[in-house]
Amino acid sequence: MTADPPPADALASAGLLRWELELPPGGSASVELRVRPDGAGPVRAVGRAATSPIASARATGDDPGAEALLPTSIDDLQALLLRDPAHPADTHLAAGAPWRCGLAPAEALAAARMTLPLGTRLAAGTLRTLARTQLPGPGPQSGMIPGPRRDAGTHLPPGCTGTEATLLFPALLAEARRWGLPEQDTELLPAAERCLTWLRNTVGNGTYLCDPQPGGPVRCETQAHAHRAALLGATCSAPAADRAAPNCGGGPGHCGRRSGGTSGSTTGAAADRRLPAHRTDASYRSWALPPAISSTADCWAAGNRRRACSTRCRRNSWPACSAARPWTPAGACADWARRRPATTRSATAAVPCASTRRRSAVAGLAAAGYEKEAGSLLRGVLAAAETFAHRLPEMYGGEQRTDGRAPLPHPAACRPAASAAGAGVLLLTTLAGIRPDVPAGTVTLRPMSSAPLGEIVLTGLRAAGAPFSVRVSRLGLAMVEEAADGLQLGV
């Protein structure tokens, strides 16, 4: 490593370089660091190539912010592509630059899921890469995909990203098959079955999945991921889902209802508030935070879109909720969005990836029918993206929308970040509500009828391995303009 100007002090044992700079008011200074890979071992080949796993989609329409967001997000995804050195055909995404340039299992799977409209090759490469890291048995961690701990702020202890990655694996495989994952990738099914078996063995005779294991709190977000893994995993691995049924409360569907519908419920004087996490022995409780609810809404909608609002839970479970309406994650998130319609949604220390949380809220609200609230959040994200040249950081703080104020990136936030770049793709494809089912030969469009960004045309997407284009009019009507042969419009 070389530095210009050279540092005043260099502590090699601590990896610390120190400069002494004198800056006048309003002044600036720059330090240039150059790093050479000499002696650092083999360098992983970058995944950018002539045959990229990510399609070069484009967006055109009434909103110029949408036109700029999609190509910028795709460029960021291309820049973060990595190859597995031992298996060069498998590509995955680095978590972000400049701080997290390696593989982060949970973020890689989440980003691959968000980029499914751009093709399934990235999802297949990510799944194969992580299947090789799956812990073998026997033992309580058999079938788990390892991952580091993630700070959850001052209200909760750190969570385990390995738990999230293990639950995301079967869900991503099921959704990738709907988008047209080739049949030759069926070797991933045993790995998905091992993930579901880990879920069954970890829950045991209980009801909830703790995070981290063992003895961690019961997190609302974790139960939502388990709900989605059970429901979607059952579509691609019925035998494993059937084996998991006895210990998940009567089957994948029932497991989803119990995990997603009752997590964090409380009684007594505090019954009007929702807990995103608590211990089963009631020794620890943390009150609800909107980011956890937004992720829950997205997971519920992904697992069972038509019944995302039908599960009845305790009434008045969220402040400002109508007493006549049952509590649902999407409903709680909608109330949060209505209470703060004029902000860019300020991030807090408890939000590890704010841009992804907003994507979760928009996708979940739109699927559940809360289009007004989803549109408000979507416009807020696009307004914030303009201040970052349409390259959203993984976490930023919001300000009231007034002249002279703009959201600020977190000092430690990566930009570009895989999750934030993937969020840009999914935010725009949510407007069209694309629901493919390639094995059945159909694709269904459920666009946002309010058309919050006016007319938008998405071209260059991928479905069933072929180009896919869709147009959403200003009246909220969607039309397929290009699709694979044999793919019919469903109801």
C-alpha positions in Angstrom: 0.0 0.0 0.0 1.2 3.5 -0.8 -0.2 6.8 0.4 0.0 10.3 -1.0 0.8 12.3 1.1 2.6 9.9 3.3 1.2 9.4 6.8 2.8 11.0 9.8 2.5 7.8 11.8 2.1 4.1 10.7 1.3 1.4 13.2 1.6 -1.8 11.2 0.5 -4.1 14.1 -2.8 -2.2 14.4 -3.2 -1.5 10.7 -3.4 2.2 11.5 -2.3 5.1 9.4 -2.4 8.7 10.8 -2.2 12.0 9.2 -1.9 15.5 10.8 -3.9 18.0 8.8 -4.7 21.6 9.4 -7.9 22.8 7.7 -9.2 26.3 7.5 -12.9 26.9 7.8 -14.5 25.5 4.7 -11.3 23.9 3.5 -10.7 20.4 2.3 -7.9 17.9 2.0 -7.5 14.6 0.2 -5.5 11.4 0.8 -4.9 8.9 -1.9 -4.3 5.2 -1.0 -3.2 2.7 -3.6 -3.4 -1.1 -2.8 -1.5 -3.8 -4.7 -2.4 -7.4 -4.5 1.2 -8.6 -4.1 1.4 -11.4 -1.6 -2.3 -11.2 -0.9 -3.1 -14.6 -2.4 -5.2 -15.4 -5.5 -7.5 -12.6 -6.6 -11.1 -13.6 -7.3 -12.1 -12.9 -10.8 -14.7 -10.2 -11.3 -18.0 -11.5 -12.8 -18.4 -8.8 -15.4 -18.1 -10.5 -18.8 -19.6 -10.4 -22.2 -22.3 -12.9 -21.1 -23.4 -11.2 -17.9 -25.9 -13.0 -15.6 -27.7 -9.6 -15.2 -29.9 -8.4 -18.1 -29.5 -4.8 -19.2 -33.1 -3.7 -18.6 -34.3 -0.1 -19.2 -37.2 2.0 -17.8 -38.9 4.8 -19.7 -41.9 6.8 -18.8 -43.2 9.9 -17.2 -40.9 10.0 -14.1 -37.2 10.8 -15.0 -36.1 9.5 -11.7 -37.3 6.0 -12.5 -35.4 6.1 -15.9 -32.2 6.9 -14.1 -32.6 4.6 -11.1 -32.8 1.3 -13.1 -29.6 1.6 -15.2 -27.7 2.9 -12.2 -28.8 0.0 -10.1 -27.8 -2.5 -12.8 -24.4 -0.9 -13.2 -23.9 -1.2 -9.5 -24.9 -4.8 -9.6 -22.5 -5.5 -12.5 -19.7 -3.8 -10.5 -20.3 -6.0 -7.5 -20.2 -9.3 -9.3 -17.7 -11.9 -8.2 -16.8 -15.4 -9.3 -16.3 -18.4 -7.1 -12.5 -19.1 -7.7 -13.1 -22.9 -7.5 -16.2 -22.8 -9.7 -15.8 -19.9 -12.2 -19.2 -20.5 -13.7 -20.9 -19.5 -10.5 -21.3 -15.8 -9.9 -22.6 -14.0 -6.8 -22.6 -10.4 -5.5 -20.3 -8.8 -3.0 -22.1 -7.1 -0.2 -20.8 -3.6 -1.0 -17.9 -1.3 -1.6 -15.7 -0.1 -0.1 -16.2 -1.9 3.3 -17.8 -5.2 2.5 -16.2 -6.5 -0.7 -16.7 -10.2 0.0 -19.6 -12.6 0.1 -22.3 -12.0 2.8 -24.7 -14.9 2.5 -27.9 -13.2 3.6 -27.3 -10.0 1.5 -26.3 -12.1 -1.5 -29.5 -14.2 -1.4 -31.7 -11.2 -0.8 -30.1 -9.2 -3.6 -30.4 -12.2 -6.0 -34.1 -12.5 -5.1 -34.7 -8.8 -5.9 -32.9 -9.2 -9.2 -34.9 -12.2 -10.5 -36.7 -9.9 -13.1 -33.2 -9.5 -14.6 -32.7 -13.3 -15.0 -32.2 -16.4 -12.9 -28.5 -17.0 -13.6 -27.3 -14.8 -10.7 -29.7 -16.6 -8.4 -28.5 -20.0 -9.6 -24.9 -19.1 -9.1 -25.5 -17.7 -5.6 -27.5 -20.7 -4.6 -24.8 -23.1 -5.8 -22.1 -21.1 -4.1 -23.8 -21.1 -0.8 -25.0 -24.7 -1.0 -21.3 -25.7 -0.9 -20.9 -23.8 2.4 -23.9 -25.6 4.1 -22.9 -27.2 7.3 -22.9 -31.0 7.2 -24.5 -33.2 9.9 -25.1 -34.5 12.4 -25.6 -31.8 15.0 -27.9 -28.9 15.8 -26.5 -26.7 13.0 -26.7 -29.4 10.3 -28.1 -27.9 7.1 -27.5 -24.3 8.2 -25.7 -21.8 6.0 -23.2 -20.1 8.2 -23.1 -16.3 8.4 -21.8 -13.6 10.7 -23.6 -11.7 13.5 -25.4 -8.5 12.5 -25.8 -5.6 14.9 -29.4 -4.8 15.6 -29.1 -1.5 17.5 -29.6 -0.8 21.2 -33.0 -2.5 21.5 -32.0 -6.0 20.5 -28.9 -8.2 20.7 -27.1 -9.0 17.5 -28.8 -11.3 15.1 -27.4 -14.2 13.1 -27.3 -13.6 9.3 -26.8 -17.4 9.0 -30.4 -17.9 10.2 -31.7 -15.4 7.6 -29.6 -17.0 4.8 -30.8 -20.5 5.7 -34.4 -19.4 5.5 -33.9 -17.4 2.3 -32.3 -20.3 0.4 -35.4 -22.4 -0.2 -37.5 -19.3 -0.8 -35.2 -18.0 -3.4 -35.0 -21.4 -5.1 -38.8 -21.6 -5.3 -39.2 -18.0 -6.7 -36.3 -18.6 -9.2 -38.2 -21.7 -10.5 -41.2 -19.5 -11.1 -39.1 -17.1 -13.1 -37.7 -19.9 -15.2 -34.8 -21.5 -13.4 -33.6 -24.3 -15.7 -34.5 -27.9 -14.7 -30.8 -28.9 -14.6 -30.4 -26.8 -11.4 -32.5 -29.4 -9.6 -29.3 -30.5 -7.7 -30.1 -27.5 -5.5 -33.2 -29.3 -4.1 -31.3 -31.4 -1.6 -29.7 -28.3 -0.2 -33.1 -26.6 0.2 -34.5 -29.8 1.9 -31.6 -29.6 4.4 -32.5 -26.0 5.1 -36.1 -27.0 5.8 -35.0 -29.9 7.9 -32.8 -27.5 10.0 -35.9 -25.3 10.5 -37.9 -28.3 11.7 -35.2 -29.6 14.0 -34.5 -26.1 15.4 -38.1 -25.3 16.2 -38.6 -28.8 17.7 -41.7 -29.0 19.7 -41.9 -25.2 20.1 -43.7 -22.6 18.1 -41.1 -19.9 17.3 -37.7 -19.8 15.8 -35.2 -18.0 18.1 -32.4 -15.9 16.6 -29.6 -16.4 17.4 -29.5 -20.0 18.5 -29.7 -21.1 21.2 -31.7 -18.9 23.6 -31.9 -15.8 21.4 -35.0 -13.6 21.3 -38.0 -14.4 19.2 -37.8 -11.8 16.4 -40.9 -10.9 14.4 -38.7 -10.6 11.2 -37.3 -14.1 11.7 -40.8 -15.6 12.0 -41.7 -13.9 8.8 -38.7 -15.4 7.0 -39.6 -18.8 8.4 -43.2 -18.3 7.2 -42.0 -17.6 3.7 -39.5 -20.5 3.7 -42.1 -23.0 4.8 -44.7 -21.8 2.2 -42.5 -21.3 -0.8 -40.2 -24.2 0.1 -43.2 -26.5 0.0 -43.7 -25.7 -3.7 -40.3 -27.0 -4.7 -39.6 -29.6 -2.0 -42.9 -31.2 -0.9 -41.3 -34.3 0.8 -39.1 -32.1 3.0 -42.1 -29.8 3.8 -44.2 -32.8 4.7 -41.5 -34.1 7.0 -41.3 -30.7 8.6 -45.0 -30.5 9.1 -45.4 -32.4 12.5 -43.0 -30.0 14.3 -44.2 -26.8 12.6 -47.8 -26.9 13.8 -49.5 -29.1 11.1 -47.8 -28.2 7.9 -46.1 -25.4 6.1 -49.2 -23.3 5.8 -50.0 -23.7 9.5 -46.4 -23.0 10.4 -46.6 -19.7 8.4 -49.8 -18.7 10.2 -48.4 -19.4 13.6 -45.0 -17.9 13.0 -46.0 -14.9 11.0 -49.3 -14.2 12.7 -48.6 -14.4 16.4 -44.9 -13.5 16.8 -44.4 -10.8 19.3 -48.0 -10.7 20.6 -48.4 -9.4 24.1 -51.2 -9.1 26.7 -52.3 -6.9 29.5 -51.8 -3.1 29.5 -49.3 -3.2 26.7 -51.7 -5.1 24.3 -52.0 -2.1 22.0 -48.3 -2.4 20.9 -46.6 -5.0 18.8 -43.3 -6.6 19.8 -40.7 -7.3 17.1 -38.8 -9.5 19.5 -39.2 -11.1 23.0 -37.9 -14.1 24.9 -40.1 -17.1 25.4 -39.7 -16.8 29.1 -40.9 -13.1 29.0 -37.6 -11.9 30.5 -36.9 -9.7 27.6 -39.1 -7.6 25.4 -38.5 -5.0 22.7 -41.2 -2.7 21.4 -42.1 -2.6 17.7 -39.9 -0.8 15.2 -41.3 0.0 11.7 -38.4 -1.6 9.9 -39.1 -5.0 11.4 -42.8 -4.7 10.5 -41.9 -3.7 6.9 -39.9 -6.8 6.4 -42.6 -8.9 7.9 -45.2 -7.4 5.4 -43.0 -8.3 2.5 -42.4 -11.8 3.6 -46.1 -12.4 4.2 -47.0 -11.0 0.8 -44.4 -13.1 -0.9 -45.6 -16.3 0.8 -49.3 -15.8 0.3 -50.2 -12.6 -1.6 -53.9 -13.2 -1.8 -54.3 -13.7 2.0 -51.7 -11.2 3.1 -54.3 -9.2 4.9 -56.7 -12.0 5.9 -55.0 -13.4 9.0 -56.7 -12.0 12.1 -54.6 -11.0 15.1 -55.1 -8.9 18.1 -57.0 -5.7 17.4 -55.4 -2.3 18.2 -51.9 -3.9 17.9 -50.3 -0.8 16.5 -50.8 2.8 17.4 -53.3 4.7 15.1 -54.8 1.4 13.8 -58.5 1.3 13.5 -60.2 -0.8 16.1 -62.4 -2.2 13.4 -59.5 -3.6 11.4 -57.5 -6.7 12.4 -53.7 -6.3 12.8 -51.5 -7.5 9.9 -47.9 -6.6 9.1 -48.9 -4.8 6.0 -51.6 -2.9 7.9 -49.1 -1.8 10.6 -46.6 -0.7 8.0 -49.3 1.3 6.2 -50.2 3.1 9.4 -46.5 3.9 9.9 -46.4 5.3 6.4 -49.5 7.4 6.9 -48.2 8.9 10.0 -45.0 10.1 8.3 -46.0 11.0 4.8 -43.7 14.0 4.3 -40.4 12.5 5.3 -37.8 10.5 3.6 -38.0 7.9 6.4 -35.0 8.6 8.6 -32.8 5.6 9.3 -31.8 4.5 12.8 -29.1 2.4 14.3 -31.5 -0.5 14.4 -31.9 -0.6 10.6 -28.9 -2.5 9.1 -30.0 -1.9 5.6 -32.5 1.0 5.2 -32.8 1.0 1.4 -33.8 -2.7 1.6 -36.3 -2.0 4.3 -38.0 0.6 2.1 -38.1 -1.9 -0.7 -39.7 -4.4 1.6 -42.3 -1.9 2.7 -43.2 -0.9 -0.8 -43.4 -4.4 -2.1 -45.4 -5.7 0.8 -47.8 -2.8 0.9 -48.5 -2.9 -2.8 -49.1 -6.7 -2.8 -51.5 -6.3 0.2 -53.5 -3.6 -1.4 -52.2 -0.5 0.4 -51.3 1.3 -2.8 -51.6 4.9 -1.5 -49.0 4.2 1.3 -46.8 2.2 -1.1 -46.8 5.0 -3.6 -45.9 7.5 -0.9 -42.9 5.5 0.2 -41.9 4.9 -3.4 -41.9 8.6 -4.2 -39.9 9.2 -1.1 -37.2 6.7 -2.1 -36.9 8.2 -5.6 -36.7 11.7 -4.1 -33.8 10.6 -1.8 -32.2 8.7 -4.7 -31.8 12.0 -6.7 -29.6 13.4 -3.9 -27.3 10.4 -4.2 -27.1 10.5 -8.1 -29.5 7.6 -8.1 -27.0 5.4 -6.3 -28.7 4.6 -3.0 -26.4 3.8 0.0 -27.3 0.8 2.1 -28.3 3.1 4.9 -29.1 6.8 5.1 -30.8 9.3 7.4 -33.8 11.3 6.3 -34.7 14.9 6.7 -38.0 16.7 6.5 -38.7 17.6 2.8 -37.9 21.3 2.9 -35.6 23.6 0.8 -32.0 23.2 1.7 -32.4 19.7 3.4 -31.4 16.4 2.0 -30.9 12.9 3.3 -27.3 12.0 4.4 -25.6 8.6 4.0 -24.4 6.8 7.1 -20.7 7.2 7.4 -20.1 3.4 7.3 -22.7 2.7 4.6 -21.5 1.0 1.4 -22.2 2.7 -1.9 -22.7 0.8 -4.1 -24.3 -1.9 -2.0 -25.8 -5.1 -3.4 -29.0 -4.9 -1.4 -29.6 -1.2 -2.2 -28.9 -1.8 -5.9 -31.3 -4.8 -5.9 -33.9 -2.7 -4.2 -33.9 -0.2 -7.1 -34.7 -3.0 -9.5 -37.6 -4.4 -7.4 -39.0 -1.0 -6.6 -39.7 -0.4 -10.3 -40.8 -3.9 -11.2 -43.3 -3.7 -8.2 -45.2 -1.1 -10.3 -46.0 -3.8 -12.8 -46.7 -6.5 -10.3 -45.2 -9.3 -12.4 -46.1 -12.7 -11.1 -44.6 -15.4 -13.4 -45.2 -19.1 -13.1 -43.0 -20.5 -15.9 -43.6 -24.2 -15.0 -47.4 -23.6 -15.5 -46.7 -21.5 -18.7 -48.3 -18.3 -17.3 -47.5 -14.8 -16.2 -49.9 -12.6 -14.2 -49.7 -8.8 -14.0 -51.0 -7.1 -10.9 -50.0 -3.5 -11.4 -50.5 -0.7 -8.9 -53.8 0.8 -10.2 -52.9 4.2 -8.8 -49.9 4.4 -11.1 -47.8 6.5 -8.7 -45.1 7.3 -11.2 -47.5 7.7 -14.2 -46.8 5.7 -17.3 -43.7 3.4 -17.2 -42.3 0.9 -19.7 -39.9 -1.8 -18.6 -37.9 -3.4 -21.4 -35.1 -5.9 -21.3 -36.4 -8.0 -18.4 -36.1 -11.7 -18.4 -38.7 -14.4 -17.8 -38.5 -18.1 -18.9 -35.0 -17.3 -20.2 -36.3 -14.9 -22.8 -36.8 -11.1 -23.1 -39.8 -9.7 -21.3 -41.2 -6.2 -21.5 -44.3 -4.7 -19.9 -46.0 -1.3 -20.1 -48.1 0.3 -17.3 -50.4 3.1 -18.4 -51.3 6.2 -16.5 -54.6 4.5 -15.7 -52.8 1.7 -13.9 -53.4 -0.9 -16.7 -50.6 -3.3 -17.6 -49.8 -4.8 -21.0 -47.2 -7.4 -21.9 -45.3 -6.2 -25.0 -42.7 -9.0 -25.3 -42.6 -12.4 -23.7 -41.3 -15.9 -24.4 -43.1 -18.2 -26.7 -45.6 -20.3 -24.9 -45.9 -18.0 -22.0 -49.6 -16.9 -21.6 -51.1 -14.2 -19.7 -52.8 -15.6 -16.5 -55.7 -14.3 -14.4 
